[in-house]
């Protein structure tokens, strides 16, 4: 798609995307609990926009005649506009040949809008830095802004913002883009459109500039509460997977850039960021049980990854660790019977939970005696075996919960259930530990040392539970002991393994 080395966030566009329109925000708010076809259209947009025709896609060795690119810009000029006069003064009268006669190619625009076709080609060309620089030197921003000010067409707006988004992916051009008179306000105003494709491109543009050296000025432009509330409303109401991806990516950029975080994160929290994303996750998880819904696994992944980022920030930790709704949602995911269906979620779930339990001690007592919850955690072990961070988080959660269980009086019935659970998960425990033996001669990283502590503490707690249960069984009569002899032998095997495992 890109004529040069791909830039982060660069997209190509050649065919019209489906026009997915949002219902006005006011209607959505007044409707309250309506059917799911309210708000954003439910039809899923493609996860990536379609490529341009092969005839206009470039590779690293392709050279495009500058006059061809300039002729494309000319085709986008709004008739009678001031920028049309300025462009004509700069470039002179247009050539007679059509924009698609370059290199002897025959025109194929009979069934297409010429403006749209030229715009889509420019969209692709803007992925190339030399072409982007040429466009910038030939009034492309002025032309795009003029179109945004006069058009009512969502498709025209989408193409204009899309071209800007590709231009903004070139760091050397970002300052010039940001200094363009009226551009910042015009782009921010696009957030109040009701078209999913336009909104997707607007968020993509904003994510690009927030990653750039001009991030501070753009962050400040987004500060008004009405803008931040609109962003959260879009995130919470879209049923369009592409728009959800772009809006979550925008919010992730706010967290990833320290300068932007300092400006925007606290205002976003103030207008309800944490509650919005937790409610969104709860809503998506609820849909898992409804087979008539579209597959939303990609959406859930996006939301969980973002919540994982939030849970690691000091600003959000207190709100998240005290959120009963978040704990309930994580609990529901961990207890899902078919872990393979949610395997992609498991890493984020355990990392979030580990972050919340780091200081959220009020959640531990209820979880530590929830055996289905503990069973779900053990079942996740093989699903995160290749993810060091998630595996580390999981063992630390187990250590904390098992320690809490030891600190509370456990009657014989509870002890019996704990032992039964641990024995049923012995194979999972052993497989995980045996597949991650560490060379003693290699110096441990801080992460490995933390993991070692979590494993050691967990095994120590398991030993205490097994020792107590075996001791209780030693007081049984010969007849009772005979009935449980095989279980006692299995318990001793688990105890022996945990005692002798060299962490």
N, C-alpha and C positions, 0 to 999 in steps of 0.2 A: 504494500500500500504506500509506503513512504518511499520517496525517491532517494533518500539518503539514510543514514543510520537512524533507526526509529527513535523518536523522542517520547518520553513518558507522557501519556495522556493524549497523544496525537491520534486522531481518528480520520478515516476517509469516508467519503459519502458520494454515491453515484446515483442511486435509485431512491425515489421518494419513500420515506418510512411511513408506516401507517400513522394516520393522524389520530392520536389518542388524546382526548380532551378531558380536562378536569372539570368537575362541577365547581361553580363559584364557591369560595370558602364560606361566604355568609350562609348559603343554602345548606352546606354541610353541617355547619354549627347549629342551625335552627332545627335541622332534621333529627338531631340526637341519635338514638339507637335505631337506624334505618337498616334496610336490607343491604347486603354487601355490594349491590350494583350501584349504590350511591357513592359519591366521592369520585375517585379516579376510575377510569375504565378498567374492567377486569382483564380484557384481552392482553396477553403478554406480548410485549415488544421483543424483538430479537435481542440477545445479550450483547451483540455488537452491531453497529450499523453496517449496511451492505457496502461492499467495495465498489470503487469506481470501475467503469468498463476497462478492459485490458488495454484498449487503445490509448487511454490517457494515464495509465499507471506507469510510473517511472522506476527505473532501477538506478544503481549507483553510477552507471556509465552513460545514462541518457542525458542529453542536453536539450532544453526547451528554449526556443527562440524567445528572447525577451519581448519582442513585438507581439508574439502570440499571447503572452501573459497580460500585457498591457491591453490588448484588444478584448480579452475576457473581462478585465475591469471595466472597460468602456461600456460593455453590454449591460453592466449592472447599474449604470448611472440613472437615477430618477430623472425623468424628463422635466426640463424647466427649473431644475434645482440650481442653487448657487454652486454646488460642487461640480455640476455638469459644465458650467461656464469656466470654473477654475481648471478643470481637467482639460478642456479644449484649449485653453490658453497655454497649458503646460505641454500638451502633446500634439497640438495642431489638429487638422481635419483627419477623420478616420480614413483608413484605407478601404478600397472597394471590396477586397476579398472578405469572405465570411470567416468567422472565427474558427470554423472547423475545416477550412481548406488547407491548413498547415500540413506540410509533409505529404501533400497529395491525397489526403484522406477525404473520402466522400462524406458529405453531410448526412447525419442520421437523426435529425431532429424533427422529422415530420410529425411525430406523435408526441413530442415533448415540448414543454415550455422552454424557449431559448434562454430566458433569464435563469431558470432553475438549472438547466444543463451547464451553463457557463459558471454559475455559482458553485455547483458540485465539483467541477474541474478545478476551480480555484481552491476549493476546500482541500482537495487532495494535494495540489501543488504547494499549499501553505505548509505541508509537512516537511518540505525541503528548505533548509536554511537559506541557500542562495535565492530561491524563489520567494521566500518570505521577505527577505531583505529588499528584493526588487519590488514586491508589492507595496511594502512600507514606503518606498521612495516614489511611488506613483499613486499616492492618495487613496490607497485601499481602505484605510480606516475612515477617512472622510466619506467615502462612497458607502461603506457599510452602515455608518451612523445615519447618513441621510436616508437610507432605506428603512432602518429601524424606526425613524421618526415619522415616516409617511405611510408605511405599509400596514395593512390589517391582516395580511396573510400569515398564519402560523408557520407555513413552510418557508416563506422568505425569511422570517425572523430566525427560524432554526438554522438555516444555511448561513446567515450573517454571523450569528453567534458562534456557529461551528467553525467558520473561517477564523474568527478572532481567537477561538480556543486553540487552534493549531498554531497561530502566530505567537500566542502567549507561551507556548511550550519551548520557545527559543529564548533562553535567558538574556541574550544580548539585545533583544527587542522589547523586553518587558517594560523597561523604564519609559521608552518612547510611547508604548501603548498606554501606560498609566498616565502619562502627561497629556495625552490627547484631550483637547477641550470637550467636556461633556460626556466623555466615554464612561467614566466610572458611574455616574448617576444613571446613565442609560442602561448599562448592564445590570446594575442592582435592581432597577425597576422591572427588568424582565422576570424577576422572582414572583411578581404578582400576576403573571400570565396564568392561564388555565390549560395550557397545552403541554402534555408530558414530554414531547420531543424537544420543545423550546427550553423547558425547565432542565432537562437532562444536560443540554449543551451549556446552559448558564452555570449549572453547578460544576461542570467540567472545566469551564473557563475560570471560575472562582478558585477551584482547587489548584489549578496551574499557577495563578498569580500569587496565591497564598504560600506556595512553595518557593517563590522567587525572591529576589532582592527587594522587590517593591511590596512585600507582604504587609508591612505595617500600615501603609496608607490605605490599602484595600480592607484590612481588618477594621480600621477606624470607620470606613465608609459603611460597614455592616453593623455598627454598634446600636443604632436605634432599636428599641424594643419591638416596634412593629415589624421590622425586618427579621429579627431573630424569631419572633413568634410565627411568622409566615414560614420560615425554614422548618421549624419543628412541626408545624401543621402539615406541610408537604410530606415530611418523613413519616409522620404518623398516619397519613391517609392514602398514600399512593398504593395502588395495586399493580403498578407497572414496574417490572423487575429492573429495567434499565435505569429508570428514574431513582428507584430505591438505591441502586448501586452507586450512582453518581452523587446522590445527596449524602449517603453514609460516608463515601470517600471524602467529600467536602468536610464533613464533621471530623473525620479522622485527621485530616490535614490541620485542623485547628489544634488538635492535641499534639501532633508531631512537630510543629514549629513553635519553639519556646516563645518567640516574640509575639506570635499570633495568640498563643495560649494566654499570655499575660494580659492581652487586650480583650479577648472574646470569651474565654472559658467561664469566668465567673458570671458575666452577664447572661450567658446561655443557661447556666445552672439556675440563676435567679428566675428565668422565665420558664423553667420546668424541664430542662434537658434530661435529667436523670429519670424522672417519672415518665416522660414521653417514651424513652427508649425501652424502659422496663415494661411498660404497657404494650409497646409494639411487640416485644419478644413474647410476652404472655399471649397476645392475640395470635401470633404465628404458630406457637406451640399448640394452641387450642385447635388449629386447623389440621394438625397432623392426624387427628382421629377421624377427620372427615374425608373419606376417599373420593368424594365428588370434587374436591378442590384441586387446583393445579398443584403440581409439585413445587413447594416453596423452600426446598432444602437450601438452595443458593441464597435466598433471602435470610434464612435463619443463620446461616454461616456468617453473612455480612454483619448482622445485628450482634451476634455473639462475639465476633472479633472486636467490634467497636466497644461493647460493654467490657470486654477484657481490657482494652486500653483505658477505659474510664476507671475501672477498678484499681488500676495501678497509679492513679493520680491522687495526690493528697486532697485536692479540692472536692473530689466526688466520693472519697472513701467513706466518710461518716454517713452520708445519705444512703449509700448503697449497702453498707453493712447493717444498717437498721431497717432495711426494706424487707418486710415480711413477704411482699409479693415476689421479689427477686428470689428469695430463698425457696419459696414454693415452686417457682418455675424451674429452678435448677434441680430441686428435689424430684419434680415430675419427669424431667429428662433422664436423670440418673436411674429412676425406677422403671423406665420403659423396658418392656420384656425383650424386645428384639433390638439388641444393641447395634447390630450391623446396619440397621436402617438409619441410625443416628451416629454412626461411627465418626463422621466428619465433624460433629459437634463436640465430641467428648473432650478433646484437648482444651478447647476454650472453656468448657464448663468447669473442669477441675481446676484450671488456673484461676478463673473467677472465684470459685469457692475457696481456694487456698488464700487468695487475697482478702476475702471477706472474713475468714476465720482467723486471720493474723491478729486482729484485735477485737473482732466481734464475738466476744466470749459468750454473750447471751444466747447465741444460736447453737452453741456446742451441746449443752445438756440434752436438748430435745433430739438432736441428730445422733448423739452417741448411743442411744438406746433404740434407735430406729433400725431394726435388723434388715428390713428390705432395702433401706438406704445404704447400709454397709455392704450388703450383698451386691447392690448395683455398682458400688465403687470397686469392689474386687473384680467384677465382670469387665470393668473398663481397662484393667491392667494390660491385657494383650492388645487392646486397641490403641494404646499410647506408648507401646514399647519402643517405638522409634523416634519418639518426641521427648527429648531430654527434659525440656521445661515442664511439660505436662506430667511426665512420669515422676519427676521431682515433686511437683505439686501434689500428686495423688498420694505418694508415700507420706508426705508431711500431713496431709489431711487424715490419713489412717492413724498416724501416730497421735495426733491431737484427740481424735475421737475415742480411740482405744484407751488412752490415758484418762480421759474424762469418765469413761465407763468404769475404769478401775477405782476412780475416786468416789463413786456412788455405791451405796450398799446394793449388792446384787443377790437376789434370792436364788434358791436352787433352780427354780424354773427358768429364770433369766439366764443363769449360768449354763444350763443345759442347752438352751437355744443358741447361745454364743458359741459353745463348743461345736454344736452341729453345723453352724455356719462356717466356722474356721476349718473344720475337717473337710467340708464339701469344697472349699476353695484352696485346699493345700496344693493341688496340682498347679493351679494358676499362680500361686505365690512362688512355688518352686521354679516353674518355668521362667517366670520373670527374673528372679534372682540369678538363676544359672546362666541365663543369656546375657547378663550384664556384669560378669565378673570383671574386676578392675585389676590391672597390673599394679602390684604393690610398689614396684620400683618407679612408677610414673608419679610425679608430683600432682596432687589433686588440685583442680581449680576450685574457686570459691563455690561454684554451683555444685560440683561433685561432692565437696565436703558437706554441703547442706543436705544433699540427697543421702549421703552416708549416715548423717545424723537421723534423718527421717526413717530410713530403713532400720537402723539399729534400735531406735525407740519403739518402732512398731513391733519388731520381733521380740523385744523385751516384754512388751505388754501381752503379746500372744503367749509367751512363756508363762507369765503369771496366771493368765486365765486357765491354761492347760494344767498347770501344777495344782491349782486350787481344785479343779474338777477331778483330777486323778486322786488327790487326797481325799475328797469326799467319797469317791467310789471305793476306797480302801476299807471303809467302815461298813460296806454292804455285807449281807449274809452270803454264804457260798452260793446259794441258789440264785440270788439277785445278781451277784457278780458274774455268774456263768452267762447270764443273758446279755451282759454288756461287755464281755471279755474282748470280743473283736474290736469294739469301739475304743476300749481302753488301750489296746495295742496300737490302733491308729493314732490315738491321742499321744502316746509315747513317741511314735515316729515323728509326728509334727513337732513335739516338744524337743526331741533330740536334734532335729534338723535346725530349728531356730536357735538352740543353745550353741550349736557347733558351726553355724554359718559364719564364716570369716568376712565380716563387712570390710 
